[in-house]
Amino acid sequence: MQNPGVGWLAAIIIGGIAGWLAEMFMKSNMGVVMNIILGIVGAIVANLILSVLGISLAGWLGYLVAGFIGACILIAVARAIKR
């Protein structure tokens, strides 16, 4: 059986939603393109961190959760570097 993955178009849409949710949660103003980038990169970062902890998120919902968590982490890191 094949593991249902997230395609490129879905990654962009879900990444945008995850980035937007993180933007609202972290009270930042990044813009649409940056939200998409934060969501996609955030999902990659969060999946790496979660895999070290032995947690695996799959499918579009897992990608959304990982993207949100990772985007929040990236926003926090960017704020810490700016200071």
C-alpha positions in Angstrom: 0.0 0.0 0.0 1.3 3.5 -0.9 1.6 6.1 1.8 -0.5 9.1 0.9 1.8 12.0 0.6 1.3 15.7 0.1 1.9 16.9 -3.5 3.5 20.2 -4.4 0.2 22.1 -4.9 -1.2 20.8 -1.7 2.1 21.6 0.1 1.8 25.3 -1.1 -1.8 25.6 0.0 -1.4 23.8 3.3 1.9 25.6 3.9 0.1 28.9 3.3 -2.6 28.1 5.8 -0.1 26.9 8.4 2.0 30.0 7.9 -1.1 32.2 8.1 -2.2 30.4 11.3 1.3 30.9 12.8 1.3 34.5 11.8 -2.0 35.1 13.6 -0.9 33.1 16.7 2.5 34.8 16.9 1.0 38.3 16.0 3.4 39.0 13.2 2.8 40.5 9.8 4.7 38.6 7.1 2.6 38.6 3.9 1.2 35.8 1.8 4.4 34.6 0.1 6.3 34.5 3.4 3.4 32.6 5.1 3.7 29.9 2.4 7.5 29.7 2.8 7.2 29.7 6.6 4.6 26.9 6.5 6.6 24.7 4.1 10.0 25.2 5.7 8.3 25.0 9.1 6.8 21.6 8.3 10.2 20.4 7.3 11.8 21.7 10.5 9.0 20.4 12.7 9.1 17.0 11.1 12.8 16.7 11.7 12.4 17.7 15.3 9.4 15.4 15.8 11.2 12.5 14.1 14.1 12.8 16.6 11.4 12.5 19.4 9.9 9.4 17.6 6.7 11.2 16.6 5.5 10.9 13.0 2.8 13.0 11.4 1.4 11.9 8.1 -1.1 13.3 5.5 -2.4 16.8 5.0 -3.5 17.2 8.7 -0.1 16.2 10.0 1.6 18.5 7.4 -0.6 21.4 8.6 0.2 20.7 12.3 3.9 20.4 11.6 3.8 23.5 9.4 2.1 25.5 12.1 4.5 24.3 14.8 7.6 24.8 12.6 6.4 28.3 11.4 5.9 29.4 15.0 9.5 28.2 15.8 10.9 30.0 12.8 9.1 33.3 13.7 10.4 33.0 17.3 13.9 32.4 16.1 13.7 35.4 13.6 12.5 37.6 16.5 15.3 36.5 18.7 17.9 37.2 16.0 16.5 40.6 15.3 16.9 41.7 18.9 
